[in-house]
Amino acid sequence: MKAMLLQPFYFPWIGMFDMMDRCDLFLLYDDAQFVRQSWQTRNRLKTPTGVRWMSVHIDADYRLGTPIREIRVDRRSPWATKHLNQICESYRNAKYFDVYYPLLVSFFQKRSEWLVDYARESIILVAHLLGITTRIGLSSDFGVRKSRGVQKVVDLCHAAGAEEYLDGESGQELYDPQLFRDQGLTISFHRYVHPVYRQLHGEFVSHLSVLDLLMNEGTASRRIMLSGRVLNDEEIPVAHRAGNR
């Protein structure tokens, strides 16, 4: 079984969904430290006046080092209504707006006090629309409390029953493959070239929220997502490369 571990991001970019599609299990790293003004709480939309942030308002009553799963949204703020208005402003002239906007209205009608619930549900919704069947879990559900850093990744893989770990391309600078091999795991790295697709409002902009792809390309979104896959030596499990056998 192949697993990945990423922080729960809010309506993330398409490369994350391609990475998810390559795994059997996607663990949302909900016990990672919360970082304000990060992808944990916001993403970007392409509006008629340029790229704009869509940000979840959070309760300011938290301490430095608080895990994501303990962060509350600010329920006094009308941020959900604002997000719907931003989406409408950005994509009401998009070809597939009428298909997806009602689903987003239903999404924003949900009520939870926890930030992680909105991030997780945004990922579940989009994964379904893209035909991704990867199982989604929370890292906090596996009881790995004491280890940190790379060792926590290894321990989570073992707890989940995974034999292989998939990380982003930048993980090559962070992780020593030998550490994984020594503990019975293989590690591979996801490489992705952002595809160009039809957009509104001027020249193409990459790395927006996946909502931009869905609104503009609809049923072609999965095919476009898959077109960014790069298959080369970096995606061959390290333990299987010539010279590591």
PAPA-646368 format. One record per residue (C-alpha): x negated, y negated, z. Coordinates in steps of 0.25 Angstrom, whole numbers, plus 5000, padded with zeros to 4 digits. Each point is the difference from the previous one (the first is absolute). Last residue first. Layout:
<torkols>
<torkol><x>X</x><y>Y</y><z>Z</z></torkol>
...
</torkols>
This chain:
<torkols>
<torkol><x>4923</x><y>5013</y><z>4978</z></torkol>
<torkol><x>4996</x><y>4985</y><z>5003</z></torkol>
<torkol><x>4991</x><y>4999</y><z>4988</z></torkol>
<torkol><x>5011</x><y>5002</y><z>4990</z></torkol>
<torkol><x>5013</x><y>4994</y><z>5007</z></torkol>
<torkol><x>5009</x><y>5009</y><z>5007</z></torkol>
<torkol><x>4997</x><y>4995</y><z>5014</z></torkol>
<torkol><x>5002</x><y>4986</y><z>4996</z></torkol>
<torkol><x>5014</x><y>5002</y><z>4995</z></torkol>
<torkol><x>5001</x><y>4995</y><z>4985</z></torkol>
<torkol><x>5007</x><y>4987</y><z>5000</z></torkol>
<torkol><x>4987</x><y>4992</y><z>4999</z></torkol>
<torkol><x>4995</x><y>5009</y><z>4989</z></torkol>
<torkol><x>5010</x><y>4995</y><z>4991</z></torkol>
<torkol><x>5015</x><y>4999</y><z>4998</z></torkol>
<torkol><x>5005</x><y>4985</y><z>5000</z></torkol>
<torkol><x>5015</x><y>4999</y><z>5002</z></torkol>
<torkol><x>5006</x><y>4986</y><z>4995</z></torkol>
<torkol><x>5010</x><y>5007</y><z>4990</z></torkol>
<torkol><x>5007</x><y>5007</y><z>5012</z></torkol>
<torkol><x>5006</x><y>4987</y><z>5004</z></torkol>
<torkol><x>5005</x><y>4997</y><z>4986</z></torkol>
<torkol><x>5006</x><y>5013</y><z>4999</z></torkol>
<torkol><x>5007</x><y>4998</y><z>5013</z></torkol>
<torkol><x>5005</x><y>4986</y><z>4997</z></torkol>
<torkol><x>5006</x><y>5004</y><z>4987</z></torkol>
<torkol><x>5014</x><y>5002</y><z>5006</z></torkol>
<torkol><x>5000</x><y>4985</y><z>5004</z></torkol>
<torkol><x>4989</x><y>4992</y><z>4993</z></torkol>
<torkol><x>5002</x><y>4985</y><z>5005</z></torkol>
<torkol><x>5007</x><y>5002</y><z>5013</z></torkol>
<torkol><x>4992</x><y>5013</y><z>5004</z></torkol>
<torkol><x>4987</x><y>4994</y><z>4997</z></torkol>
<torkol><x>5002</x><y>4987</y><z>5008</z></torkol>
<torkol><x>5006</x><y>5008</y><z>5011</z></torkol>
<torkol><x>4986</x><y>5007</y><z>5001</z></torkol>
<torkol><x>4995</x><y>4988</y><z>5007</z></torkol>
<torkol><x>4990</x><y>4992</y><z>4992</z></torkol>
<torkol><x>4986</x><y>5006</y><z>4997</z></torkol>
<torkol><x>4999</x><y>4994</y><z>4986</z></torkol>
<torkol><x>5005</x><y>4987</y><z>4994</z></torkol>
<torkol><x>5003</x><y>5000</y><z>4985</z></torkol>
<torkol><x>5001</x><y>4986</y><z>4994</z></torkol>
<torkol><x>5013</x><y>4993</y><z>5000</z></torkol>
<torkol><x>5013</x><y>5001</y><z>5009</z></torkol>
<torkol><x>5006</x><y>5013</y><z>4997</z></torkol>
<torkol><x>4992</x><y>5013</y><z>4999</z></torkol>
<torkol><x>4998</x><y>5012</y><z>4990</z></torkol>
<torkol><x>4989</x><y>5010</y><z>5004</z></torkol>
<torkol><x>4985</x><y>5000</y><z>5002</z></torkol>
<torkol><x>4994</x><y>5012</y><z>5007</z></torkol>
<torkol><x>4992</x><y>4998</y><z>5013</z></torkol>
<torkol><x>4988</x><y>5010</y><z>4999</z></torkol>
<torkol><x>5000</x><y>5010</y><z>5011</z></torkol>
<torkol><x>4989</x><y>5008</y><z>5007</z></torkol>
<torkol><x>5004</x><y>5009</y><z>5012</z></torkol>
<torkol><x>4989</x><y>5006</y><z>5008</z></torkol>
<torkol><x>4998</x><y>5015</y><z>5004</z></torkol>
<torkol><x>4997</x><y>5006</y><z>5013</z></torkol>
<torkol><x>4998</x><y>5015</y><z>5004</z></torkol>
<torkol><x>5003</x><y>5005</y><z>5013</z></torkol>
<torkol><x>4994</x><y>5011</y><z>5009</z></torkol>
<torkol><x>4994</x><y>4992</y><z>5011</z></torkol>
<torkol><x>4986</x><y>5000</y><z>4994</z></torkol>
<torkol><x>5006</x><y>4996</y><z>4987</z></torkol>
<torkol><x>5006</x><y>4988</y><z>5005</z></torkol>
<torkol><x>4988</x><y>4995</y><z>5007</z></torkol>
<torkol><x>4992</x><y>5003</y><z>4987</z></torkol>
<torkol><x>5009</x><y>4991</y><z>4992</z></torkol>
<torkol><x>4995</x><y>4988</y><z>5008</z></torkol>
<torkol><x>5012</x><y>4990</y><z>5000</z></torkol>
<torkol><x>4999</x><y>4985</y><z>4999</z></torkol>
<torkol><x>4994</x><y>4996</y><z>4987</z></torkol>
<torkol><x>5007</x><y>5011</y><z>4992</z></torkol>
<torkol><x>5013</x><y>4995</y><z>5007</z></torkol>
<torkol><x>5000</x><y>4988</y><z>4991</z></torkol>
<torkol><x>5006</x><y>5010</y><z>4989</z></torkol>
<torkol><x>5012</x><y>5003</y><z>5009</z></torkol>
<torkol><x>5001</x><y>5012</y><z>5008</z></torkol>
<torkol><x>5005</x><y>5014</y><z>4997</z></torkol>
<torkol><x>4998</x><y>5011</y><z>5011</z></torkol>
<torkol><x>4999</x><y>5015</y><z>4997</z></torkol>
<torkol><x>5004</x><y>5012</y><z>5009</z></torkol>
<torkol><x>5012</x><y>4994</y><z>5007</z></torkol>
<torkol><x>5007</x><y>5007</y><z>5011</z></torkol>
<torkol><x>5006</x><y>4987</y><z>5006</z></torkol>
<torkol><x>4991</x><y>5002</y><z>5013</z></torkol>
<torkol><x>4988</x><y>5003</y><z>4992</z></torkol>
<torkol><x>5002</x><y>4988</y><z>4991</z></torkol>
<torkol><x>5003</x><y>4991</y><z>5012</z></torkol>
<torkol><x>4987</x><y>5005</y><z>5007</z></torkol>
<torkol><x>4992</x><y>4996</y><z>4988</z></torkol>
<torkol><x>5006</x><y>4986</y><z>4998</z></torkol>
<torkol><x>4998</x><y>4998</y><z>5015</z></torkol>
<torkol><x>4985</x><y>5005</y><z>4999</z></torkol>
<torkol><x>4998</x><y>4989</y><z>4989</z></torkol>
<torkol><x>5004</x><y>4989</y><z>5010</z></torkol>
<torkol><x>5005</x><y>5004</y><z>5014</z></torkol>
<torkol><x>5003</x><y>5012</y><z>5008</z></torkol>
<torkol><x>5009</x><y>5000</y><z>5012</z></torkol>
<torkol><x>5014</x><y>4999</y><z>4996</z></torkol>
<torkol><x>5003</x><y>5011</y><z>4989</z></torkol>
<torkol><x>5014</x><y>5004</y><z>5004</z></torkol>
<torkol><x>5005</x><y>5003</y><z>4986</z></torkol>
<torkol><x>5013</x><y>4990</y><z>5000</z></torkol>
<torkol><x>4991</x><y>4988</y><z>5001</z></torkol>
<torkol><x>4995</x><y>5002</y><z>4986</z></torkol>
<torkol><x>5014</x><y>4999</y><z>4995</z></torkol>
<torkol><x>5005</x><y>5009</y><z>4989</z></torkol>
<torkol><x>5004</x><y>4999</y><z>4985</z></torkol>
<torkol><x>5001</x><y>5013</y><z>4991</z></torkol>
<torkol><x>4996</x><y>4997</y><z>4986</z></torkol>
<torkol><x>5012</x><y>5001</y><z>4990</z></torkol>
<torkol><x>4997</x><y>4988</y><z>4991</z></torkol>
<torkol><x>5011</x><y>4998</y><z>4989</z></torkol>
<torkol><x>4997</x><y>4985</y><z>4999</z></torkol>
<torkol><x>5013</x><y>4996</y><z>5006</z></torkol>
<torkol><x>4999</x><y>5010</y><z>5012</z></torkol>
<torkol><x>4986</x><y>4994</y><z>5003</z></torkol>
<torkol><x>5006</x><y>4986</y><z>4999</z></torkol>
<torkol><x>5010</x><y>5003</y><z>5011</z></torkol>
<torkol><x>4990</x><y>5008</y><z>5009</z></torkol>
<torkol><x>4990</x><y>4989</y><z>4999</z></torkol>
<torkol><x>5010</x><y>4989</y><z>5004</z></torkol>
<torkol><x>5005</x><y>5009</y><z>5011</z></torkol>
<torkol><x>4986</x><y>5002</y><z>5006</z></torkol>
<torkol><x>4997</x><y>4985</y><z>4999</z></torkol>
<torkol><x>5014</x><y>4996</y><z>5006</z></torkol>
<torkol><x>4998</x><y>5010</y><z>5011</z></torkol>
<torkol><x>4986</x><y>4996</y><z>5003</z></torkol>
<torkol><x>5005</x><y>4986</y><z>5004</z></torkol>
<torkol><x>5008</x><y>5005</y><z>5011</z></torkol>
<torkol><x>5013</x><y>4993</y><z>5005</z></torkol>
<torkol><x>5009</x><y>5007</y><z>4990</z></torkol>
<torkol><x>5012</x><y>4996</y><z>4992</z></torkol>
<torkol><x>5003</x><y>5005</y><z>4986</z></torkol>
<torkol><x>5007</x><y>4989</y><z>4991</z></torkol>
<torkol><x>4987</x><y>4998</y><z>4993</z></torkol>
<torkol><x>5000</x><y>5013</y><z>4994</z></torkol>
<torkol><x>5014</x><y>5000</y><z>4995</z></torkol>
<torkol><x>4997</x><y>4986</y><z>4993</z></torkol>
<torkol><x>4988</x><y>5007</y><z>4994</z></torkol>
<torkol><x>5008</x><y>5011</y><z>4994</z></torkol>
<torkol><x>5009</x><y>4990</y><z>4994</z></torkol>
<torkol><x>4988</x><y>4993</y><z>4994</z></torkol>
<torkol><x>4995</x><y>5012</y><z>4993</z></torkol>
<torkol><x>5009</x><y>5003</y><z>4988</z></torkol>
<torkol><x>5005</x><y>4985</y><z>4998</z></torkol>
<torkol><x>4985</x><y>4995</y><z>5000</z></torkol>
<torkol><x>4996</x><y>5011</y><z>4989</z></torkol>
<torkol><x>4998</x><y>4990</y><z>4988</z></torkol>
<torkol><x>4994</x><y>4989</y><z>5009</z></torkol>
<torkol><x>5008</x><y>4987</y><z>4999</z></torkol>
<torkol><x>5004</x><y>5001</y><z>5015</z></torkol>
<torkol><x>4985</x><y>5003</y><z>5003</z></torkol>
<torkol><x>4993</x><y>4989</y><z>5008</z></torkol>
<torkol><x>5012</x><y>4992</y><z>5005</z></torkol>
<torkol><x>5007</x><y>5013</y><z>5004</z></torkol>
<torkol><x>4988</x><y>5006</y><z>5007</z></torkol>
<torkol><x>4998</x><y>4987</y><z>5007</z></torkol>
<torkol><x>5014</x><y>4999</y><z>5005</z></torkol>
<torkol><x>5000</x><y>5014</y><z>5004</z></torkol>
<torkol><x>4987</x><y>4997</y><z>5008</z></torkol>
<torkol><x>5006</x><y>4988</y><z>5007</z></torkol>
<torkol><x>5012</x><y>5008</y><z>5004</z></torkol>
<torkol><x>4991</x><y>5010</y><z>5007</z></torkol>
<torkol><x>4992</x><y>4989</y><z>5006</z></torkol>
<torkol><x>5012</x><y>4994</y><z>5007</z></torkol>
<torkol><x>4992</x><y>4998</y><z>5013</z></torkol>
<torkol><x>5006</x><y>5004</y><z>5014</z></torkol>
<torkol><x>4997</x><y>5014</y><z>4997</z></torkol>
<torkol><x>4985</x><y>4997</y><z>5001</z></torkol>
<torkol><x>4994</x><y>5014</y><z>4996</z></torkol>
<torkol><x>4994</x><y>5008</y><z>5011</z></torkol>
<torkol><x>4986</x><y>5006</y><z>5000</z></torkol>
<torkol><x>4998</x><y>5013</y><z>5009</z></torkol>
<torkol><x>4998</x><y>5009</y><z>4988</z></torkol>
<torkol><x>4989</x><y>4991</y><z>4994</z></torkol>
<torkol><x>4991</x><y>5002</y><z>5012</z></torkol>
<torkol><x>4997</x><y>4988</y><z>5009</z></torkol>
<torkol><x>4986</x><y>4997</y><z>5000</z></torkol>
<torkol><x>5002</x><y>4985</y><z>5003</z></torkol>
<torkol><x>5012</x><y>4998</y><z>5008</z></torkol>
<torkol><x>5015</x><y>4999</y><z>4996</z></torkol>
<torkol><x>5011</x><y>4990</y><z>5002</z></torkol>
<torkol><x>5000</x><y>4993</y><z>4986</z></torkol>
<torkol><x>5012</x><y>5008</y><z>4996</z></torkol>
<torkol><x>4998</x><y>5002</y><z>4985</z></torkol>
<torkol><x>5004</x><y>4993</y><z>4987</z></torkol>
<torkol><x>4999</x><y>5009</y><z>4988</z></torkol>
<torkol><x>4993</x><y>4993</y><z>4989</z></torkol>
<torkol><x>5003</x><y>4999</y><z>4985</z></torkol>
<torkol><x>4988</x><y>4992</y><z>4994</z></torkol>
<torkol><x>5001</x><y>4992</y><z>4987</z></torkol>
<torkol><x>4994</x><y>5002</y><z>4986</z></torkol>
<torkol><x>5003</x><y>4988</y><z>4991</z></torkol>
<torkol><x>5012</x><y>4990</y><z>4998</z></torkol>
<torkol><x>5009</x><y>5010</y><z>4992</z></torkol>
<torkol><x>4997</x><y>5010</y><z>5011</z></torkol>
<torkol><x>4991</x><y>5012</y><z>5000</z></torkol>
<torkol><x>5001</x><y>5007</y><z>5014</z></torkol>
<torkol><x>4989</x><y>5003</y><z>5010</z></torkol>
<torkol><x>5000</x><y>5008</y><z>5012</z></torkol>
<torkol><x>5002</x><y>4999</y><z>5015</z></torkol>
<torkol><x>5000</x><y>5006</y><z>5014</z></torkol>
<torkol><x>4990</x><y>5011</y><z>5000</z></torkol>
<torkol><x>4993</x><y>4994</y><z>4988</z></torkol>
<torkol><x>4993</x><y>4991</y><z>5009</z></torkol>
<torkol><x>5004</x><y>4986</y><z>5007</z></torkol>
<torkol><x>4999</x><y>5006</y><z>5014</z></torkol>
<torkol><x>4992</x><y>5013</y><z>5002</z></torkol>
<torkol><x>5006</x><y>5011</y><z>5008</z></torkol>
<torkol><x>4990</x><y>5010</y><z>5005</z></torkol>
<torkol><x>5002</x><y>5014</y><z>4994</z></torkol>
<torkol><x>5011</x><y>5009</y><z>5008</z></torkol>
<torkol><x>5009</x><y>4999</y><z>4988</z></torkol>
<torkol><x>4990</x><y>5007</y><z>4990</z></torkol>
<torkol><x>5011</x><y>5005</y><z>4990</z></torkol>
<torkol><x>4996</x><y>5014</y><z>4997</z></torkol>
<torkol><x>5003</x><y>5004</y><z>4986</z></torkol>
<torkol><x>5001</x><y>5015</y><z>4998</z></torkol>
<torkol><x>4999</x><y>5008</y><z>4987</z></torkol>
<torkol><x>4991</x><y>4990</y><z>4993</z></torkol>
<torkol><x>4999</x><y>4996</y><z>4985</z></torkol>
<torkol><x>5013</x><y>4992</y><z>5000</z></torkol>
<torkol><x>4995</x><y>4992</y><z>5012</z></torkol>
<torkol><x>4988</x><y>4995</y><z>4993</z></torkol>
<torkol><x>5009</x><y>4995</y><z>4988</z></torkol>
<torkol><x>5009</x><y>4994</y><z>5011</z></torkol>
<torkol><x>4988</x><y>4992</y><z>5005</z></torkol>
<torkol><x>4996</x><y>4996</y><z>4987</z></torkol>
<torkol><x>5014</x><y>4994</y><z>4997</z></torkol>
<torkol><x>4999</x><y>4989</y><z>5011</z></torkol>
<torkol><x>5006</x><y>5000</y><z>5013</z></torkol>
<torkol><x>5015</x><y>4997</y><z>5004</z></torkol>
<torkol><x>4995</x><y>4997</y><z>5015</z></torkol>
<torkol><x>4988</x><y>5008</y><z>5004</z></torkol>
<torkol><x>4999</x><y>5011</y><z>5010</z></torkol>
<torkol><x>4985</x><y>5003</y><z>5002</z></torkol>
<torkol><x>4994</x><y>5011</y><z>4992</z></torkol>
<torkol><x>4997</x><y>5014</y><z>5002</z></torkol>
<torkol><x>5000</x><y>5010</y><z>4989</z></torkol>
<torkol><x>5002</x><y>5015</y><z>5000</z></torkol>
<torkol><x>4997</x><y>5012</y><z>4990</z></torkol>
<torkol><x>5005</x><y>5014</y><z>5004</z></torkol>
</torkols>
